[in-house]
Amino acid sequence: MFSGIDEVDWASMEHAYGPADDVPTLLRGLASADPAERESALDGMYGAVHHQGDVYACTLACIPFLFELAVDPGVQDRGSVVELLTSIGGFDLDEDDEEIDEDEIEGAANYAMAAAAVTAGAGVFFELIADEDPGVRLAAPLALATLHRHPVRVLALLRERLPVEPDEEVRLALVEAAGRIALRHRPLAGQVAQWLTLLVGRERSPGLRLAALAQLARCSPDALPRDVVPVVSGLLRELRTRPGAGATDPEHEPYPRQGLYEPYEPQHAYEPHEPLDPDGEPDPDAEAEPEADPVGTADASRAEQAAPTLVGQLRALSAQENAGRGAPWAADLLRTLHVGLDDRVGDRTALLVDQLRSPDRWQRIDAVRMSGGLIRAWRGSYEELVGLVGDQLSDPDPRLAEAASHVLEELFSLAAPTADALAARLAADPGGWVKEWASGPPGLGSTVKALARLGDARALPALAAALELPEVPHDVGFAVAHLGEAARPLAGALQRRLAGVPLDEGAYDRASPLLAGLTGLRAGEATPEVLRVLRGAPAYRGEWLRTAALRALGSFGPAAREAVPELRAMLRRPGTATEAAEALWAVAGDRDAVLPVLVEGLGSDQVHDRRAAAAALGALGPQAAAVAPRLRGLLGHDELWLRVDAAIALRKVSGRTEESTGVLLDAWEKNRHVRVRVAECLARTGPVDPASTTAQVLRAELSSVRRHNALDGGYGSHDTYEDEKLLALCRQALRGTGKTGRGNTA
């Protein structure tokens, strides 16, 4: 084995972390008899040689040796090697519609050469599909479906192999491979759909029938049976009542789960409205669960001595997640089915409702998680579904209750059917009010945030307790702001804690949650404490801290009149002049002092400053009518967001709508993330003429099932809130419940 490996000039090549002279060691490690060494080598291959799916010259040089490993029956964990080859050779340049720029030409050439090299050797996977090692048989079908040049032959082999394959999970992989062929080779989709339909009707195994339905939904959704919901519900009942269901040995995982190493886009939440740290510090909610033992008991001592690897952690997390599950693959099949059902929100909701009523706790955990994914991406009627998610809050299994609270915290007003259940869980679990993390500041628990985002005063005891902790949770101020006047009893504690914040390098982290809470309450009695922070802000993050303090003073309005001298003095201070002008206008309404500063900001070289100035001028309304020509001149600016800010401000200062409507509607079509801002403006100046283009745009938005900000591969913690807000604003603009501006023709 590895003949000629030392003749390759590895040192002349590079991988993600420098010279590739360590690649021979990694390749030999994949053939090691030591599980820990194999795991470390595989981790190195994915971490450096095939880093995040990249293909380097050294990756290309590895391909012949990886094929040697894959076919040698003396090598263990060969299924992992087959998966690695599939990943290296499976990149399809035709799937990327974007043009390749000059800097990407070399990388694109490497991908093409890798695809050609692995495809050229893909014939060996025909033999491996019947290998004695079930891990190899698990990986081989998708390798063939992805890489082999003759999909008709591959499909025939998959059909021949299915009746004789003894392992259930490998059988599922055979069906999945057929679905992949249908997606990659559309002329074969009809043939694949016919076979899958036969499996749905004739196959006795509920798991295989579910897999066939999932692939039908994925590649030929029109071929799904009309009664897909009761069919799937029946299969789930069969799965949970079959002999051995729920009796999986948590320590037994004979080979890695398929797809463990496949490239994927992580599903994670970002917090655009509630940033943990302006420097982009990691979200503590992404903290990993404690590691489980990644290898068998016989190898535990050696694994403990080895450094932890990402591959090992993934295997451990997979084992931990699947411990106790009778059919650990069922969740993946259901997720695939949901992706295929796409905009059939009614069917998807009905499936999840049935799952949430299941006596099987694992099926309910999966349903809770998938409910969150459905609601954040699609609009629909979710009262029953959300209510059933809320019912899980009282389950004795902490994983189920915690999963439910995480989903509910992102629903805001949509979580209203669960208010009593949230309050009951909150009262029963004071230990979960605040979460401590290994790194970063503490944060509020999901149940507290969900109840506060409903504006429910029953969240007050938890928030009051949080304000008494030595370190205030970073998100407490946002929770207070959502409660509004219901949180007025907390104003004194916020004021007292702000007065005690040392004005050192940690001032921003400690003061910003308190300032956010006071801003939400418009607590003008805290003006002296806010002024202390404004005057004493340190150099480190001082501008951020001053901005937060100025926003607080502005929210206080005339109640912050003692701050006027300080605000006037800050009008000429670089960095915060616009924010100071905004605050001064809100507190004192001094047009003569504020207007010149904002006009100057409108001419800044920085787009951000010009946007801030435009927004501030809009707040002056007709008092800033003199700047209408300057705002009008920005309607053709290259920066879309500046055009929008200028158009909105122009409406406010001029009282006219017709000259800016085209800019707003153009931005609406070009950037979906601007729609809430535009809809707010349209709602404020409505009613919209029912026969206008604007009305057509608003009605089209209301008729769309897909949420305007839904993303594939990630989501924001406020996405559902923002989309529901957009829908409400569209309705408001059409009804004309906002203030009508003169000359309206929107």
MARTITI-218727 format. One record per residue (C-alpha): x, y, z. Coordinates in steps of 0.02 Angstrom, whole numbers, plus 50000, padded with zeros to 5 digits. Example, Ala and Ser with C-alpha at 12.3 -4.5 7.8 and 13.67 -1.06 7.14 Angstrom:
BEGIN
506154977550390/506844994750357/
//
This chain:
BEGIN
500005000050000/500505018149970/501735013649835/502555029649774/501905040449916/503655045949964/504045050949786/502715064549789/503445081649825/502235085349968/503315099250039/503075109449881/501195109449908/500115117950037/498485114650127/497395125750236/498725127350371/500355128050276/501565115650196/500795098750154/502285088350210/501205080550347/499965072950223/500875055950208/500735054150396/498865057850387/498605045150248/499555031650343/498545036350497/496945031950405/497615014150389/498115012750572/497444999050685/497255011950824/495505019850821/496145035950900/497505037650768/496255034550627/495105047550700/496505060350715/497045057050536/495275059050470/495105075050568/496705081450487/496085077050314/494475086850337/495285100650437/496775104250326/496845094150164/494995096150124/494655111250233/492835116850221/492675107550056/494185115849974/495275106149852/497145109749848/498535101949747/498905090449894/497065085249897/497225079849716/498825070349756/497925060749894/496565053549782/497495037849720/498015033449897/496255035949964/495615023649833/496925011049893/496265013050070/494455011450016/494684994449931/495874986350057/494834974650169/496184975550302/495844994050333/494534998650462/493305013250447/493395012350258/491655019750250/492405036150312/493675035550170/492295032750042/491355047850114/492945058150102/493175053449920/491345057649885/491575074749962/493195078249868/492505072949699/490695078049719/490815096749689/489775101649539/490325117849457/488735117949353/487715120749511/488555137649541/487715150849436/488925164449489/490345169249374/492075163749430/493245178349454/495105178149417/495595173949596/494485158449593/495105151049430/496425139949511/495195133549641/493895129849508/495195120349407/495625109949561/493785105749590/493615100449409/495175089549417/494595081749580/492895077749506/493735069949353/494975059749455/493715052749579/492415049649444/493715040049343/493955027949488/492125027149541/491915009849467/492655002349625/491105007749720/490114994649623/491104981349716/491014990449882/489114990949880/489164972549933/490664973950049/490684964250212/490904980450310/489184988450337/490005005550353/490705003750177/489024997850111/488225013050194/489365025350105/489485016849935/487725020449865/487865039349881/489635038549813/488995029749657/487495041249639/488605056549655/490135051449556/489805037649429/489635042649247/488265029949208/486765033449319/485675020649229/486865006749283/486935013849459/485055014449474/484914996549414/486184991049544/485265000149683/483654991049638/484534974249629/485414976849795/483914982349898/483054965249919/484664956749976/485384970350088/485204964650270/485544981150359/484084993150378/485115009150375/486045003650219/484375000050136/483875017950175/485505023850095/485075014249937/483425023549925/484245040249961/485495036949823/484065034349701/483375051249750/485055059249720/485125051549546/483425058849507/483995076149562/485645075449467/484955067149310/483205073949283/482785062649133/482835048049256/481685056449383/480125047949315/480925030649323/481535033849501/479815040149553/478995024249487/480155013449590/479935023949745/478045023349724/478125004349716/479125004149878/477855015149963/476455003249917/477274986249933/478734987250053/478384980150225/479704989850319/478965006250386/480685014150385/480975010250202/479235016250153/479565032450247/481245034150157/480385031649989/479095044950031/480475056950083/481405054549919/479805056249819/479485072849905/481255077949865/481335073449680/479535070949620/478335079249743/476875077849621/477015058949636/476665058949822/475035050549874/473625062649908/473415055550081/475255058150125/474865064650300/473905049450363/475135037850274/476645045650361/475725046350527/475345027850511/477165023850473/477725033450627/476505023250732/477235007250658/479005013050697/478625016450880/477665000150906/478824988250815/479854976050921/481394984250994/480815002050966/481635013751090/482875000651148/484435006451058/486025003751157/486765021351179/488535014351181/488335004551020/488705013050856/489585000350746/490015012950610/489855031650586/488145038350538/488035042350353/488235060650310/489295064250463/490645071850355/489625078550210/489785097350184/488275106550252/487675124050290/487435125650478/485715130050542/486075142850675/485295158450741/486095175450738/485495190050843/485375205450732/484345215250859/485105208851019/486995207950988/487985199751124/489515209851083/489855222650946/491475213650908/490505198250856/490865187651010/490115170150989/488315167351043/488325157651207/486775148351151/487915139251029/488895131551174/489225113251137/488495099651246/489695089251352/490685076751252/490185058551249/491395044051227/491795043851040/492485026151034/492155009051106/492515004651288/494054994551242/494855009851164/494265022651294/495935024651383/496865028151221/495525040351165/495655049851329/497515052151301/497265059051125/496855077051090/495005079851052/494585080550867/493125088150775/492735071250699/492715063750872/491595077350939/490375075050795/490315056450824/490075059151010/488675071650983/487855059850859/487945045550983/487285056551123/485855063051016/485355045550960/485545036551127/483915027751166/483135030350995/482385015050914/482525022650739/483825036450747/483705039350559/481845043350564/482145061650607/483255063850453/481945055750343/480595067250411/481685082550384/481975077150204/480105074650183/479745092050250/481015099850132/480175091049987/478435096450041/479085114250033/477615126350030/476285113350074/476155121450244/474485113350286/475165095650260/476765099550354/475805106950499/474645092050508/476135080150512/476935089650654/475305090750751/475155071850741/476965069750794/476765081350943/475335070351005/476425054750995/476785044951154/478575043251090/479595057051171/480915056651034/479615059350899/478985074350997/480745081451017/480995080050829/479295088050798/479675102750912/481295106350820/480495104550649/479045115650704/480285129650736/481015127350562/479295127350480/478655142850569/480215153350542/480215149850354/478365149050307/476805158950347/475275149550406/473975146550540/474965139450684/473875141350839/473605122650864/475405118250824/476105131550940/474925126051078/475565108151065/477365114351071/476885123551230/476195107351303/477955100151298/478545113051426/477835102351565/478665086251507/479835078751637/481195076251506/482235092251515/482795090151333/481005091051271/480505105651383/482085115151338/481845112051151/480065118851165/480605134451258/481955137951128/480675137250988/479435148151082/480685161951122/480845165550936/478965166550902/478575182750997/476695185950979/476415169350891/476815160951058/475255168551138/474325151751151/475715145751267/475765160551388/475055150751535/476195135851502/477705147451493/477215155951656/476985139051741/478695132951683/479475149251737/478745147851912/479265129651926/481065132051869/481915147251948/483585139051912/483275141451727/482945160151737/484745164251697/486005153651600/487855154151642/489125150151508/490935144451510/491395160351416/490465176551392/489175185051503/487635176251571/486005176851473/484175175051511/483385157951495/482275154351345/480685153651449/480995170951522/481325178351351/479805170051273/478635176651409/479395194051405/479245194851216/477385191851240/477325207251351/476765196151495/477075203851667/477325186451741/479125187851678/479465201851803/480055191151951/481375182951841/481975199651771/482015207351945/483075192752007/484225194451857/484525212851898/485145207952070/486495196252006/488325201552018/488385201651827/486785207051740/486295195751592/486755203751427/484985202751358/483985208751508/483735226251436/482915219651278/481715209151381/481255224451483/480955234351323/479765221051257/478755221851417/478605240751404/477575249051541/477275232251623/479115232651672/479005249951752/479315242351927/481075237751867/481585255751828/482285258652002/483395243151995/484025247751821/484425265351880/485305259052037/486365246351943/486855259351812/487425271151949/488605257752012/489425253351845/491305257151853/491805267751704/493275256951652/493615246151500/492175234651543/490915248751556/490055245551390/489715227151426/489025231051598/488055246951556/487295243051386/485975230651450/485445243351583/485375257651458/484325246851340/483085243551479/482965261851530/482745266651347/481305254451328/480475261451484/480815279751438/481345281551618/481785300051624/482125299251811/483745290251767/484445305451675/485795309151807/486455291351798/486445291451607/487365308151606/488705300851719/489005287051592/488975299251446/490275310651526/491405296951591/491395284451447/493135276551433/494155275951273/493825257451248/492125255951160/491775273451220/490885278651061/489705263851073/489345267951254/489025286351217/487855281551075/486855270251192/486775284051322/486195296951193/484835285251133/484235283351311/484175302151337/483245304251173/481945291451228/481665301251389/481125316651290/480795332651389/481035323051552/482915323551514/482985342651503/484445343551624/485485335051489/485235349351365/486895358351402/487845342051381/486945338151219/487305355251148/489145353051190/489185336251098/488485343050935/490245346450872/491025330750943/491625319050804/490795302050801/489205305950898/488625322750829/487115315350738/486575305150890/486775320651000/485725330750878/484365317350878/484335317251067/484315336351079/482845337250959/481875324251060/482265332951226/482175351351180/481525352651001/482905365150961/482815365650771/484075379650750/485425370050844/485055353150768/484725356550584/486485362850534/487285347650614/486155335650521/486385344850356/488255343150379/488055324550414/487055322750254/488605328150158/489805316150245/490975305050147/490355290050247/488735281850190/488345276550368/488425294550428/487335300550285/486035287350323/486005292150507/485815310550463/484395306950340/483455296750471/483695310550600/483065323850478/481505313550450/481145314750636/481075333750619/479675332250493/479095348650414/480335357950525/481675351550405/480745355850245/482205366550188/483295351050162/482055342650043/483135346649889/484655338549970/483655322950012/482935322749837/484705322749768/485075306549861/483655296849780/484845291649642/486315286849752/487195270349718/486905263949896/485165256349907/484935258750094/485405277150081/484135279349941/482805271750052/483255282350204/483245298050097/481565293550019/480765290350188/481475306550260/480885316150106/479115310150134/479175315950314/479915333150284/478925337350125/477285328650158/477325322349978/477395304149926/477365302949737/479185307849707/479885294149821/478685279649787/479675273049640/481295272649742/480445263149884/479635250249771/481245247649674/482175244349837/480765232549891/481085221549741/482975222349747/483245219049933/481955209550035/482765215150197/482235233150166/480395228850160/479975231950342/480705249550332/479745253150173/478135245850241/478275256550398/478395271850287/476915266550178/475855262650331/476245279650405/475735289050247/474275277950195/472965274150142/473685266949982/472645268949825/471895251449795/472235252949608/474055258449626/475635248549595/476035250349779/474415241549827/474825227349706/476535225249786/475795224849961/474455212349912/475765201249829/476755201249990/475225196450091/474835182149971/476585174649982/476765159150089/478645160750108/479265172850240/480145187450159/481755184950259/481855165950258/483615159650225/484295142550179/485655137750303/485385150650439/484125161650524/483975176650636/483225175850809/482015189850760/481595183750584/479835177850627/479505193850725/480085204650580/479045195250453/477475195950558/477805214550580/477945216350392/476275207750366/475425218950494/476155234550413/475585229250240/473815226950304/473905243650393/474495252650236/473075245150135/471775249250267/472455266850289/472535266950478/474145277150478/474275295950467/473895302250293/475145314150214/474555327750097/474715324549912/474665305549939/474645295349780/475595280049842/
//
